[in-house]
Amino acid sequence: MARALWSGSLSFGLVNVPVQLVSAARDLDYHFQQLHDKDKVPIEQRRVCSKENEEVTWEEVAHGYDLDGKQVVVTDEELGSVQPRKTRTIDVEAFVDLGEVDPIYFDHPYFLIPAGDSEGTLRAYRLLVETLADQDQVAIGRFVMRTKEYLVAVRAREGVLALSTMLFHDEVRPAKDVESGGKKPSKKQLDTAVAIVEGLSTDWDPGRYQDCYRERLKRVIDAKRKRKTIEVPKPEKEPKPAPDLMDALERTLEQLRDGEQPRSERRASDGAKSGGRSRRGAQRSR
Amino acid sequence: MPKSVWNGTVTFGMVNVPIKLYSGTESKAIHFQEVHAKDGARIEHRRVCPKEDREVPYKQIVKGYEVEDGQYVVLGNDEIKAAAGNRRKVIELSDFIDAGEIDPVFYEKTYYVGSRDDKDAFELLYQALRKTGRAGIGRFSFHDREYLVALRAGQGVLLLHTLRFHDEVVSGQELEVERGTKPSDKEIDMAGRLVSSLSEKFSPRAYEDTYRDAVLDLIKRKARGEEIDVVAQEEPAQGDDLAAALEASLAGSRS
């Protein structure tokens, strides 16, 4: 069973469900360790007090904050006394439609699992799962984990409660200064671009996309282990904008209609391996 | 707007759209430094070779991947870079999907997409995504790592979301959560009514991070030399009677 990162209660109305928080994302990356070049011994990170020049255990570490040039030290216990209910309880404040939450708010996915196996806990948990699934609603609440408050969305997913931490509205940057586009496209341009998008449309099937970076890194590690030299691929040049946008659109659409995977000329001419999967018309949703 | 973090080109078919990326989010959490509780002195993290028991300068550190117990394959930075592939400046949109189909668990980080020189192609891409409600799926290399991304038209801005890969997402079935007994019809009905009564439109501004201010307040009180009351944390009472708790909640939400 996954490690609990937090435990407390999910509270909605006067119903409290004791729960534990576990991560819904697993880290599959290849992690490197720092080694001492000379003897290939793994480096240890040691915490040292800059004043005493002595190693410090984790228990002796407190939190320092620079308040207008003056250092203030607070302890875990003191931080725990700030809004203590929030550190133990996720209070549901509202129920909303999932579709109304812009994905920009989503941070990290977790699951909430029942804490303990008492009949009352399991039943209340199941009631909440079934109610959220039936009504297709997401519970919005807040709680504090490791000295940070999170806005969260709790919903039913695959028979369990899924929790997503979210950003607060002031953590989403204003987009108004982002440089936007040029002139409005002509009807013909837009219709052709829409036809291309529709032509390349498919159902979302996450299983179709593999983490090629992870696979390549594995190959690099294996090659190095066998003492083979590793060739660093030359970065591909950045393609230039098409001189005639309408022409590029029309030729792309033609290729699509001929049942070809549309490719930029750059890739066709430099003979780069496609790396893409073959496309069959039957797989298309429309 | 802060500086862009990436420059490159989005392609779909033969259409090339030069873009810039900006971070769309920033953490506002209060940041602490590690200090020694006893004397308030800063904690330094020192890299030490345990064999020689002395500090090692950064120059003498290499990256190793443990292939067997205590056996490392050492890789140079260039060799690690080799895994990033050669498409460092291109995001090729290979598929377009209904943006609403992506489960929230896949979303990782969001960037704003800004235009560069060819602003007309940029506008066309935005309009086409806006009109179809579709997101373009592609791959994006950033800091020597390749990501799966979805490009989507938001309210007046083009967004790029990095996505988790399917095998990085834990499924609910893997957890083997024990199922409780089926709630009674009355309980289901009351819970449903409770959800309806608290149902509203999602408005992010309704939720402020009040903890942030409370922590700052604590810091200020501490700076003035105030004694901080460390109160015992209370566990919420767990009622055994689910139906009674629902009933009382409903009565409360109606008032």
Contacts between the chains, C-beta under 8 A, distances in Angstrom:
chain1	res1	chain2	res2	distance
A	1	B	175	7.4
A	1	B	176	7.7
A	2	B	170	7.3
A	2	B	175	7.1
A	9	B	235	7.5
A	9	B	236	5.0
A	9	B	238	7.5
A	11	B	236	6.0
A	12	B	194	7.1
A	12	B	198	7.9
A	12	B	249	7.4
A	13	B	194	5.5
A	13	B	245	7.0
A	13	B	246	6.9
A	13	B	248	7.5
A	13	B	249	2.5
A	13	B	250	7.3
A	13	B	252	6.7
A	13	B	253	6.7
A	14	B	239	6.9
A	14	B	245	4.4
A	14	B	246	7.7
A	14	B	248	4.9
A	14	B	249	4.5
A	14	B	252	7.1
A	15	B	191	8.0
A	15	B	239	7.6
A	15	B	242	6.8
A	15	B	245	4.7
A	15	B	246	6.2
A	15	B	249	6.3
A	16	B	236	4.8
A	16	B	237	7.2
A	16	B	238	5.3
A	16	B	239	7.1
A	16	B	245	7.9
A	18	B	238	6.4
A	22	B	175	7.2
A	23	B	170	7.1
A	24	B	105	5.7
A	24	B	169	6.5
A	24	B	170	4.7
A	25	B	105	7.3
A	25	B	164	6.0
A	25	B	168	5.5
A	25	B	169	6.2
A	25	B	170	6.7
A	26	B	167	7.9
A	26	B	168	5.7
A	26	B	169	7.8
A	26	B	170	5.8
A	27	B	168	7.5
A	28	B	165	7.7
A	28	B	167	6.2
A	28	B	168	5.7
A	30	B	65	6.0
A	31	B	65	7.8
A	32	B	63	4.0
A	32	B	64	6.2
A	32	B	65	5.6
A	32	B	75	7.0
A	32	B	80	7.6
A	33	B	63	7.3
A	33	B	64	5.2
A	33	B	65	7.5
A	33	B	66	6.3
A	33	B	72	6.9
A	34	B	47	6.7
A	34	B	61	4.9
A	34	B	62	7.7
A	34	B	63	6.8
A	34	B	64	7.8
A	35	B	61	6.9
A	35	B	62	5.2
A	35	B	63	7.2
A	35	B	64	4.2
A	35	B	72	5.9
A	35	B	74	6.6
A	36	B	49	4.2
A	36	B	51	7.4
A	36	B	52	7.6
A	36	B	56	5.3
A	36	B	60	6.2
A	36	B	61	6.8
A	37	B	60	4.8
A	37	B	61	6.6
A	37	B	62	4.8
A	38	B	49	7.9
A	38	B	60	6.6
A	39	B	49	7.0
A	39	B	51	5.7
A	39	B	52	7.5
A	40	B	62	7.9
A	40	B	64	6.7
A	40	B	72	5.8
A	40	B	74	6.9
A	41	B	49	5.5
A	41	B	50	6.3
A	41	B	51	4.5
A	42	B	50	7.6
A	42	B	64	7.6
A	42	B	72	7.9
A	43	B	47	4.8
A	43	B	48	6.7
A	43	B	49	6.3
A	43	B	56	6.1
A	43	B	61	6.2
A	44	B	47	7.5
A	44	B	48	4.9
A	44	B	49	7.8
A	44	B	50	5.1
A	45	B	45	5.3
A	45	B	46	7.2
A	45	B	47	6.3
A	45	B	48	7.7
A	46	B	45	7.3
A	46	B	46	5.0
A	46	B	48	5.2
A	47	B	34	7.0
A	47	B	43	4.9
A	47	B	44	7.4
A	47	B	45	6.3
A	48	B	43	6.9
A	48	B	44	4.9
A	48	B	45	7.8
A	48	B	46	5.3
A	49	B	36	4.3
A	49	B	38	7.9
A	49	B	39	7.0
A	49	B	41	5.2
A	49	B	43	6.4
A	49	B	44	7.9
A	50	B	41	5.0
A	50	B	42	4.8
A	50	B	43	7.1
A	50	B	44	5.2
A	51	B	36	7.1
A	51	B	39	5.5
A	51	B	41	3.5
A	52	B	36	7.4
A	52	B	39	7.2
A	52	B	41	7.1
A	56	B	36	5.5
A	56	B	43	6.0
A	60	B	36	6.1
A	60	B	37	5.4
A	60	B	38	6.6
A	61	B	34	5.1
A	61	B	35	7.2
A	61	B	36	7.0
A	61	B	37	6.7
A	61	B	43	6.0
A	62	B	34	7.9
A	62	B	35	5.5
A	62	B	36	7.4
A	62	B	37	3.8
A	62	B	40	7.9
A	63	B	32	3.6
A	63	B	33	7.4
A	63	B	34	7.5
A	63	B	35	7.1
A	64	B	32	6.0
A	64	B	33	4.3
A	64	B	34	7.1
A	64	B	35	3.6
A	64	B	40	6.7
A	64	B	42	7.0
A	65	B	30	7.1
A	65	B	32	5.7
A	65	B	33	7.5
A	65	B	219	5.1
A	66	B	33	7.5
A	67	B	219	5.8
A	67	B	220	6.9
A	67	B	223	5.3
A	70	B	223	6.1
A	71	B	35	7.4
A	71	B	40	6.0
A	72	B	219	5.0
A	72	B	222	5.2
A	72	B	223	4.7
A	73	B	35	5.6
A	73	B	37	6.9
A	73	B	40	4.9
A	73	B	222	7.6
A	74	B	32	7.7
A	74	B	218	6.4
A	74	B	219	6.3
A	74	B	222	5.8
A	74	B	228	7.9
A	75	B	37	6.6
A	77	B	230	4.6
A	78	B	218	6.4
A	78	B	222	7.1
A	78	B	228	4.7
A	78	B	230	6.3
A	79	B	215	6.8
A	79	B	218	7.3
A	80	B	230	7.1
A	80	B	233	6.8
A	81	B	218	7.8
A	81	B	228	6.3
A	81	B	229	6.3
A	81	B	230	4.9
A	81	B	231	5.3
A	82	B	211	6.7
A	82	B	214	4.7
A	82	B	215	5.6
A	82	B	218	5.3
A	83	B	210	7.3
A	83	B	211	5.6
A	83	B	214	5.4
A	84	B	231	6.1
A	84	B	233	4.6
A	84	B	234	7.4
A	85	B	234	7.6
A	85	B	236	8.0
A	86	B	211	6.4
A	87	B	233	6.8
A	88	B	233	5.8
A	88	B	234	7.7
A	88	B	235	6.5
A	88	B	236	7.2
A	89	B	236	5.7
A	92	B	198	7.4
A	93	B	198	7.7
A	93	B	207	7.4
A	94	B	198	5.5
A	94	B	199	7.3
A	94	B	200	5.0
A	94	B	202	7.8
A	94	B	206	7.7
A	95	B	195	4.9
A	95	B	196	7.9
A	95	B	198	5.1
A	95	B	199	4.7
A	95	B	200	7.4
A	96	B	199	7.2
A	96	B	200	6.3
A	96	B	201	6.7
A	96	B	202	3.9
A	97	B	201	8.0
A	97	B	202	7.1
A	98	B	104	7.3
A	99	B	100	6.3
A	100	B	201	6.3
A	100	B	202	4.0
A	101	B	104	7.6
A	101	B	202	5.4
A	102	B	154	7.0
A	103	B	102	7.2
A	103	B	104	6.7
A	103	B	107	4.8
A	103	B	110	7.1
A	103	B	152	7.8
A	103	B	159	8.0
A	103	B	161	6.0
A	104	B	24	5.8
A	104	B	25	6.9
A	104	B	110	4.4
A	104	B	154	7.3
A	104	B	159	6.6
A	104	B	161	7.7
A	105	B	204	6.6
A	106	B	104	4.9
A	106	B	107	4.3
A	109	B	104	6.9
A	109	B	105	4.0
A	109	B	169	7.2
A	111	B	170	7.2
A	111	B	172	6.9
A	111	B	175	6.1
A	113	B	175	5.9
A	113	B	177	5.3
A	114	B	177	6.5
A	114	B	178	7.1
A	114	B	180	7.7
A	117	B	178	5.7
A	119	B	180	6.7
A	119	B	181	7.0
A	120	B	238	6.9
A	120	B	240	5.1
A	120	B	242	6.8
A	121	B	180	7.5
A	121	B	238	7.6
A	122	B	178	6.0
A	122	B	179	6.9
A	122	B	180	2.9
A	122	B	181	7.4
A	123	B	180	4.0
A	123	B	181	5.6
A	123	B	183	6.1
A	123	B	242	6.1
A	124	B	180	7.6
A	124	B	242	5.5
A	125	B	177	7.9
A	125	B	180	6.1
A	126	B	179	6.1
A	126	B	180	4.2
A	126	B	181	7.6
A	126	B	182	7.2
A	126	B	183	6.3
A	127	B	183	4.2
A	127	B	187	5.8
A	127	B	188	6.9
A	127	B	191	5.4
A	127	B	242	6.8
A	128	B	191	7.2
A	130	B	183	6.9
A	130	B	188	6.7
A	131	B	188	6.8
A	131	B	191	4.2
A	131	B	192	5.7
A	131	B	195	5.7
A	132	B	195	7.4
A	134	B	188	7.7
A	134	B	192	6.6
A	135	B	192	6.2
A	135	B	195	5.2
A	135	B	196	7.2
A	135	B	199	8.0
A	137	B	195	5.6
A	137	B	199	6.5
A	140	B	202	7.0
A	140	B	207	7.1
A	142	B	207	6.5
A	144	B	211	5.6
A	147	B	29	7.8
A	147	B	30	7.4
A	147	B	32	7.3
A	147	B	215	7.2
A	148	B	29	4.6
A	148	B	30	7.9
A	148	B	211	7.4
A	149	B	209	5.0
A	149	B	210	7.2
A	149	B	211	3.5
A	149	B	212	6.7
A	151	B	204	7.8
A	151	B	207	5.1
A	151	B	209	7.7
A	153	B	104	7.2
A	157	B	103	7.5
A	157	B	105	7.6
A	157	B	172	5.6
A	158	B	171	5.9
A	158	B	172	2.8
A	158	B	173	6.0
A	159	B	172	5.4
A	159	B	173	7.6
A	159	B	177	7.3
A	159	B	179	7.8
A	160	B	172	4.2
A	160	B	175	6.0
A	160	B	177	5.3
A	162	B	104	8.0
A	162	B	105	6.9
A	162	B	172	7.2
A	164	B	104	5.1
A	164	B	105	7.2
A	167	B	25	5.6
A	168	B	28	6.8
A	168	B	204	7.5
A	168	B	207	6.6
A	168	B	208	6.9
A	168	B	209	4.6
A	169	B	204	4.0
A	169	B	205	5.1
A	169	B	207	7.3
A	170	B	28	5.9
A	170	B	209	7.6
A	171	B	25	5.6
A	171	B	26	5.9
A	171	B	27	6.2
A	171	B	28	5.2
A	172	B	24	6.6
A	172	B	25	5.7
A	172	B	204	7.6
A	173	B	1	7.8
A	173	B	22	7.6
A	173	B	23	7.0
A	173	B	24	5.8
A	173	B	25	6.4
A	173	B	26	6.1
A	173	B	112	7.3
A	175	B	24	7.3
A	175	B	112	5.3
A	175	B	154	7.5
A	175	B	156	6.9
A	175	B	157	4.0
A	177	B	1	3.7
A	178	B	1	6.3
A	178	B	22	6.1
A	178	B	112	4.6
A	178	B	113	7.4
A	178	B	114	4.5
A	178	B	157	5.7
A	179	B	20	7.2
A	179	B	114	4.2
A	179	B	115	4.8
A	179	B	116	7.7
A	179	B	119	7.9
A	180	B	114	7.4
A	180	B	115	6.1
A	180	B	119	7.9
A	180	B	122	7.5
A	180	B	123	7.4
A	180	B	126	7.6
A	180	B	156	7.3
A	180	B	157	7.3
A	181	B	115	5.5
A	181	B	119	5.2
A	181	B	120	7.1
A	181	B	122	4.2
A	181	B	123	2.7
A	181	B	124	7.6
A	181	B	125	8.0
A	181	B	126	5.5
A	181	B	127	8.0
A	182	B	115	7.3
A	182	B	118	7.8
A	182	B	119	3.1
A	182	B	120	4.2
A	182	B	122	6.7
A	182	B	123	5.1
A	183	B	119	7.8
A	183	B	120	5.9
A	183	B	123	6.7
A	184	B	123	6.7
A	184	B	127	7.5
A	185	B	120	7.0
A	185	B	123	6.1
A	185	B	124	4.4
A	185	B	127	5.7
A	189	B	124	5.7
A	190	B	124	6.8
A	190	B	127	5.6
A	190	B	128	6.4
A	190	B	131	6.9
A	193	B	15	7.5
A	193	B	124	5.3
A	193	B	125	7.2
A	193	B	127	7.4
A	193	B	128	3.8
A	194	B	128	5.2
A	194	B	131	5.7
A	194	B	132	5.8
A	196	B	12	6.4
A	196	B	13	5.6
A	196	B	15	7.8
A	196	B	128	7.6
A	197	B	12	7.5
A	197	B	96	4.8
A	197	B	128	5.2
A	197	B	129	7.1
A	197	B	132	5.0
A	197	B	134	5.6
A	197	B	136	7.7
A	198	B	96	7.6
A	198	B	132	6.6
A	200	B	12	7.2
A	200	B	13	7.8
A	200	B	93	7.5
A	200	B	94	7.4
A	200	B	95	6.0
A	200	B	96	5.0
A	201	B	95	7.3
A	201	B	96	4.5
A	201	B	97	6.8
A	201	B	98	8.0
A	201	B	132	7.7
A	201	B	134	6.1
A	202	B	95	5.0
A	202	B	96	7.3
A	202	B	97	6.2
A	203	B	97	6.8
A	203	B	98	7.8
A	203	B	101	7.1
A	204	B	97	4.2
A	204	B	98	6.6
A	204	B	101	3.9
A	204	B	102	5.9
A	206	B	106	6.5
A	206	B	163	7.7
A	206	B	165	7.4
A	206	B	166	3.9
A	206	B	169	7.6
A	207	B	166	4.8
A	209	B	137	7.3
A	209	B	148	5.2
A	209	B	165	6.4
A	209	B	166	7.0
A	210	B	165	7.0
A	211	B	146	7.7
A	211	B	148	7.6
A	211	B	165	4.5
A	211	B	167	7.4
A	211	B	168	7.7
A	212	B	85	7.1
A	212	B	139	7.4
A	212	B	146	6.2
A	213	B	83	5.9
A	213	B	84	6.6
A	213	B	85	7.2
A	213	B	145	5.8
A	213	B	146	3.9
A	216	B	82	7.3
A	216	B	83	4.1
A	216	B	84	7.8
A	216	B	85	6.6
A	217	B	80	7.3
A	217	B	83	3.9
A	219	B	83	7.7
A	220	B	75	6.8
A	220	B	79	5.7
A	220	B	80	7.2
A	220	B	82	5.5
A	220	B	83	5.1
A	221	B	65	5.2
A	221	B	67	7.2
A	221	B	73	5.5
A	221	B	75	7.0
A	224	B	73	5.1
A	224	B	74	7.6
A	224	B	75	5.9
A	224	B	79	6.4
A	225	B	67	6.1
A	225	B	73	4.8
A	230	B	78	7.9
A	230	B	79	4.6
A	230	B	82	5.3
A	231	B	82	6.8
A	232	B	78	5.2
A	232	B	79	7.2
A	232	B	81	5.9
A	232	B	82	4.6
A	233	B	82	6.4
A	233	B	85	6.6
A	233	B	86	4.0
A	234	B	86	6.2
A	235	B	86	5.2
A	235	B	87	7.9
A	235	B	88	4.8
A	235	B	89	7.0
A	236	B	86	4.8
A	236	B	87	5.5
A	236	B	88	7.4
A	236	B	89	7.0
A	236	B	90	6.5
A	237	B	89	7.5
A	238	B	8	6.3
A	238	B	9	5.3
A	238	B	18	7.9
A	238	B	89	3.9
A	238	B	90	6.7
A	239	B	9	5.4
A	239	B	11	6.3
A	239	B	16	4.6
A	239	B	90	6.6
A	240	B	16	6.6
A	241	B	9	7.9
A	241	B	16	5.0
A	241	B	17	7.4
A	241	B	18	6.1
A	241	B	117	6.8
A	241	B	118	3.8
A	241	B	121	5.9
A	242	B	14	6.2
A	242	B	15	6.3
A	242	B	16	6.0
A	242	B	121	7.4
A	245	B	15	6.9
A	245	B	120	6.2
A	245	B	121	5.6
A	245	B	124	6.9
A	248	B	13	7.3
A	248	B	14	4.3
A	248	B	15	5.0
A	248	B	16	7.7
A	249	B	13	7.6
A	249	B	14	7.8
A	249	B	15	6.2
A	251	B	13	7.8
A	251	B	14	5.6
A	252	B	12	7.5
A	252	B	13	2.9
A	252	B	14	4.8
A	252	B	15	6.4
A	253	B	13	7.6
A	255	B	13	7.0
A	256	B	13	7.3
A	262	B	12	7.8
A	262	B	13	3.7
A	262	B	14	6.7
A	263	B	13	7.9
A	263	B	14	7.8
A	264	B	11	5.6
A	264	B	13	7.3
A	264	B	14	5.1
A	264	B	16	6.8
A	265	B	14	6.6
A	276	B	94	5.9
